[in-house]
Amino acid sequence: MTFAVSVAAEESSPDTAGFTRLQDYLENFGSMRADFRQEVINSDREIIEETRGHVLLKKPGRFRWHYTEPFERVIVSDGTRVWL
């Protein structure tokens, strides 16, 4: 799964339909599971770090972010605390 979200909305914005649709989607969102690839890019647009893993999200506030490459690490939250 690959996705990118860019949202810019203000109270005075004349067209907030896209922002409203995103809000509606997130209100009904329950959980998500995905594989990911994350890149850190420098000012010359060169990849200086690449990581891979799995992410699980569940409302309200729970997640498990499991990096598998280049080395294993896990970040977990129960909605109150975060463990590394």
Number of C-alpha atoms within 10 A of each C-alpha: 7 7 5 5 5 5 8 8 13 9 7 7 9 8 11 14 11 12 15 12 11 13 12 11 11 11 10 9 13 11 12 11 13 12 14 17 13 11 13 11 12 10 6 6 8 10 11 9 11 12 15 17 19 15 18 15 18 15 15 12 11 16 20 18 19 18 20 13 12 11 9 11 12 14 13 17 15 14 12 8 9 12 9 8
